[in-house]
Amino acid sequence: MDWLFNIHLITGWLPKTMIALTVAGIVMVVVLKSSTGWFKPLLTQLAWGVAGLAVGGLVIWLLSDVFKVFGVSLGWKVMLTIAVGIAVITALAAAAVQSRGARRVMAVITVVLALLTCLLRVDSIYGEYTTLGSVFGHTQFSPLDLSKVHKNTTTVEAWKAEAEKGALPIVPKKGEVHSITIPSSDNRFRPRTANVYLPPAALSDNPPALPVMIVLAGQPGSPDRYFTAGQLGVMLNNYAAKHQGLAPIAVSPDQNGSLTRNTLCADTPEYGNAETYLVSDVTRWVKQHLPVQHTADAWLIGGFSQGGTCATQLGPAYPHIYGHIFSAGGEIEPTVGSHEKTVDEYFDKDEAKFDRHVPIKIIKRHAPSTQTWFSIAGQWDQKSQKNQTAISTAAMDAGMRTTTVISQGTGHDWHTVQNGMLAQIDLFGTQTGLGKTHRNIKGYSKIKVVTANTNQYTD
């Protein structure tokens, strides 16, 4: 079954084949003659298609941008794709109703093809599901054998010195991503399997103590999203290839416990101690089992969407653990619908308890700060842009070294995460002594700088 689960949904033969089959089906429906003629039924079907485009486009726009039922705007690319998909399906449905025999059969088949093609196109815009296996929660990463992971016996500086002498030990050319269970100290919170990236240097018998990136996927989502949709392992391997096998260790734990649950990354009576799990259980496990540095200036917490909100809550609240914060498309405050519902269900109707989890208020309470905060929002994600503007103002007022950027041509999606993480990895590597970027923040073609109150990059 692995071959089936490994079929790519965004690139490769499947999306191209689906487009080709859909187009071929539409052509066949047009060419085949209806039992009542050809020209008049075709005009009627086209009229239904235009009506589907107008009504479908209006409805999806209202749901997305007016009533905001999805929490964020779907973005014009997704809305246009869905509207066109509805138009094609409506026209084909009209053809099926008006036709008989082979034309009706072809119209019905093409309706199914058009629906699947539309879904694949929407997925490619978001970048959420990269393989068929990811749709069904099937992980493509093998379990981590901790007996083969050695504790650090050297430093990054010593490793680089050995590299200059050509005396490094033999290590794999690429790092590895594995799955692992990180246990929770609270029986009410049961996390799903986490994922861990180990760079080549960490796979040696004598690894250096490396910096750490704790990354949190969005909701709905799963921990492996950062390594499938986010391509984090690929980016870190590319970084390691340029830095003698050195790269941060990346750990993606589960902050929610299920695909649809939202714990708000807080200790609540609703879902248990998710916050304690992340800042205590995960931190302790990483330090006990992986070759990592233990100081806050070598630890980063980051995330996308709900995960970005979590990172901007926990990072400033625990400056002794995390020295660096990354947020892609984060919210202004944790939410599960309305503000009232969130406070009532998760915080016992206590506004003071809720306030302890609002990023801007956390930042102000812990000011002054020496942390760094890197935030990115998609060009078509206006809500996230407003959120990052408000939070970056508070972060700069608190003394944080902040960088806020816009991802060009993307929305609230994993392409935005990839564009931001590429720059963040370089920056984090510079900050933790792994290597210099040799690139200014303005040198990344897919991002536009909004604010950067410190020269954290080297030219």
N, C-alpha and C positions, 0 to 999 in steps of 0.2 A: 504493500500500500504506500510505501514511501514515495514512489515515483508519482503517485496521484497527488499526495499532499505537497510535493515539491513543485507542482506546476505553478508558474509565475502568472500573476494576475495583472501586473502593471506593465511588464516588459515581456518580450518573447513571442512565441507563436500564437498563444491563445487569444489575446486581445486583437491582434491583427487578423486572425482567422475569423473571429466573430464579426468584425467590421465587414470583411469581405463577404461572408455568408449573408449578412443582413442586407448589404447593397444588392447582392445577387438575387435575394428573395424579393426585394422591392422591384427590381427590374422585371423579374418573372411575372409578378402580379400586374405590373403595368402592361406588359406585352400580351399576356393571355387575355383573350376576349371574354367579356362577361356574356351571360346568357341573354341580356337585354341590350347588347351592343357594346360599344367600346368608348366612344368619346363622351357621351352624356354621363354614364356612371363614373367615369374617371374624374370629370369636373365635380360631381357630387362628393366623391371621396376626397378630393383636394380641398373642397370647402370644409368638410369635416376636419381635415388636418389643420387648416388655418384656424378654425374655431378652437380646436384642441390646444394649439399654440397660444392663442390669446387667453383662453380661460385658465389653462394649466400654468402659464407664466404668471398671470395675476394671482392665482391661489398660492403658488409657491413663494412669490414675493411677499404676499401678505403674511404668510406663516413665518417666513424668515426674518423680514425686516420691520414689519409693523407689529405683529403680535409676539414676535420673538419666542416662538414655542420651542426652538432648539437651543436657546440660551445665547447663541452667537449667530451672526449672519452667515448664511450658507455661502455667500460670495457670488459674484455675477457669473463666474464660470460654471458653477454647479447649477445655479438657477437656470441659466441658458440651456445647459445640457438636459436638465429634467424637462424643461418646456419643449425642446425639440423632440425629446423622446416621447412625450405625451402626444405631440402632433403626429409623429410617425405611427404610433400605436393606434391612435384614433382613426387615422386614414385607413390603416390596414384592417381595423375592426369593421369599418364601414364597407370595405371591399369584401370581407368575409360574409357579411350579412347580405349584400347585394349579389353575390356570386353563387355559382354551383360548381360541383366537380373539382377539377384540378386547381382552378383559380382559388376556390374557397380553401382547399387544403393548404395551398401555398401561402395564402394570406394568414391563416392561423399559425402555421409554422413560423412565418416571418415575424408575427407579433411576439412570439416567445424569443426569437433571436434578437429583436429590437430591444426588448426589455432587458435581456442579459447584457447586451452591448452597452445600453445606457448605464446599468449598474457598474459595469467594468470601467466605464469612462469616469463616473463619479468617484469611484475608488482610486483611479489614477490621479485625479485632482487632489484628493485628500492624502493619498499615499498610505492609507491605514492598513489594508490587507495586502501583503506582498505575495503570498502564496495561497493556494487552496487550503492547505493545512492551517494557516493562520485564521481562516474563517471559522474553523471548527475547534480552535484552541489547541491544535496539535503543535507541540514544540519541535523545532528542528535542531535543538541543542542537546548534546549528550550530558549525562550527569557529571559533575565535578568530582574527581577522586582526590580528596584532601590529602591522602597519603603521599601523593606525588607533588604536592605544593610545599616547598621548603620555606621556612621562615627566613627573614632577611639576615644576612651576615656581613653585608657591606653597605656602602652609601652610594648615592647617585654620583657624588663627586669622585669617589674611588673608581666607580664603574667607567666614568668618562675618562679618567686618567689611564685606566687599562686600555680603553679603546684607542687612545692616542698612541699607545705603545704597540697596538696590534695584538694585545694579549687577552682579549675577551674570551670567555669560554664559548663553546659551541652551543648555539641556541637556535630554535626554529626561526624561519624567516618571517613567520606571521604569528600573531597572538591567537588565543583561542577563547571562544565564548562557550560557557557551560551553564547548565541549570543546577540549582542547589536549593535545599530547604533550609531556610533560616528560621529556627523555632521562635515562637512567641512565648513570653512569660505570662500572658493572660489567656486563659482558656476560652474566653469569649471572642477573642480576635484570632481567627485562623487564617493566616496568610497563604496565598498560593506560592508556587515555586518561584524563586528568585533567579536572576541570571547574573553571571559574573564574567567580565572580560579580563584576561590576564595577558599582558604584552609579552613579547619574546623574553625580555630581561627577567620577568617574574617566573618564567618557566625554566630558568637555569637552576643548577644545584646550589649556586651561591648568589641569590638574587639581592639586588639593592632594595632598601626601603623606599617605596614609591608613593607618590601622591594618590589620592582617592577621589573619584567622582561618584557620588550617590545620585542616581537619576531615577525620576518617577514618571511613569507614563500617565496618560490622561484617563478619564472615566467617561464612557465605557472604554475599557482597554485591559491590557495585561502586561506584566513586567517585560516580556520579551519584545514588546513593540519598539523599545529603544534600539534593539539590535536587528530588527527586521525592517519596520517602516522607517526608523530613524537612521539606520545604517551606521550606528555608532562604532561597531566593531571594525568596519571597513575604514572609517576615518582615523581611528586610533592606530590601526595597522599601517596606514599611510604615514601617520606621524612617526611611528616607531621606526619605519624604514629609513627615515631621514635623521634619526637621533640615536644611532647605535643600539636599537632594540628597546629604547626607553620610551615609555608612554604611561599615562596614568592608569591605574587599575580602576575599572568601572563596575559598579554594583547597582543592579536595578531590582530593588525589593518590591514587594506588593504592599501598597498602602490601603487597599480597599477590601480584599478578601474574596471578591467575586467580580464578575464582569459588570454587573449593573449597580453594585453597592457603592455609595459614596460616604466614606467615614469622616470626611472633612479633615483628615489627618489630625484628629483630635481625640482625646480620651473622653468618650461620651457613654451614657447608659444605652444609647441606641445600638452601637456596634462594638463596644469594648475599647481597649486602650491602644488605638492605632498610633497615636503620638508617641507613647512610651515604647512601642515596638520599634519605630523608626529611629528615635534618638538614643535609645538605650540598648535594646536587644540587637538591632542591626549593627550599631557602632561597636558594641562589645564583640560580636561574632567576627566582624571584619578584622578588628585588631588582634583577635586570638588566632585566626586561621590564615590570614593572608600577609604577605610581606609588604607592609604599609608603614608610612610615617604616622605618628600619633598626634602631632600638633595641628591646631586648627588652621594654620596658614597653608597646610598641605591637603586640606579637605574642602571639597566643593559639594554643595547640594543643588540640584537643578531639576527641572521638570517641564512638561508640556501641558497646557490647559489646566485641568484640575491639579495635575502634578506640579505645574508652575506656581499655582496658588499655594500649594503645600510648601514648596521650596521657599517662597517669600514669607511664609508664616514661620517655618521652623528655623531657617537660616538666621534671621535677626534675633530670634528668641533664644538661640543656643550658640552664641558667638564663641564659646569655649570649645565647640565641636567643629563648626563650619566657619572657615574664613572667607569663603567665596560662595556666591549665589548666582544661579542662572535661571531665568524664567522665559518661557516661550508661550505667549498667549495666555498669561495668568489672569485671574480675576482680581477685582479690587478687594474682595472679601470672600470667605468660604460661603457657599450657598447650595441649597438643594431646592431651588424654586424661589419662593418669596422669602424676604428677610424674616417675616413673622413666622413662617413655617420652620425655617432653620433654627431660630431662637427657641421656639416652643418645643420642637421634637428632639433637638440635640443638646440644648443647654438649659433645660428645665425652666424655660420662660425667663431666664436671667440674662439681661442685657450685659451685665458686667462680665459674666462668664464668656459670653460671645465676644466681647471686645478684646479679650485676651488672645484672640485668634485672628484679629484683623491686621493685615500686614503693616499698614501705615501707622497704626497705633503701637504695634510692637516695635517698629523702628524708632519711633519717638521715645518710647519708654527706655530703650537701651542705648540711646545716644549719650555721648558721642561714640562713633563706631569706626573701626579701622578695616572693616570688611569691604569686599568688592561686590558689586551687583551689576550683572549683565542681563539686559532684557531685549527681546526681539518680538515684534508683532508683524503679521502679514500685511502687505499693502492693501488688501481688500478686507482686512479685519479691523474696522474702525473702532469697535468696542475695546479690543485689546490695546489698541494704540492709546486710547484715552486712559485706560487703566495704567499702562506703563508710564505715561506722562505724570500722572498723579503720584505714583509710587516713587518714581525717580526723583521727583522734587523733594519728597520726604527723605529719601536716601541721601541726596546731596546735602540737605540741611543737617543731616546727622553726621556728615563727614565721610560717608562711604565714597569710594572711588567707583563711579557709575559710568556705564556705557549703555546707551539705548539706541537701537537701530531698527530699521524697517526692512523686511524681506521683500525684495522686488518681485512683482508678478505672482505672489502667493497669498493665501488667506489663512484661515484657522486650520492649518494642516501640517503634516509631517515634513513637507518641503521647507516650510518656515523653520522648523526645528533643525533640519540639516544645515540650512544656510547659517543659522546662528551658532550651532555647535561647532562648525568648522572654524569660525573665528575664536570661539571660546576655548577650544582645545589649544590653539596656538597661544592664546593669552595665558591660560592656566599653566601651560608648559614653561612659559617665560617666568611667571610668578613663582613657580616651584623649582626652578633651576634645571629643568630637563633640557632646555635649549632655547635659543632665541628665534623669534618668528621671522626676522628679516623682512617683515612686511608691516606697513602702517595699516591701521584699522580701516582707512579709506581705500585700501588696495583690494578689498574683497568685492568682486564685481556684482554679486547678487544681493548686497545689502547697502542701505543708505544710512549714514550716520545722522542721528538726531542730536544726541548729546554725548560728550565724552569729556568729563571734567578732569582727566589726567592722562598723560602720555604713557599708557601702559604697554604700548607696542614699540618695537624698535624698527627703525627704518633699515 
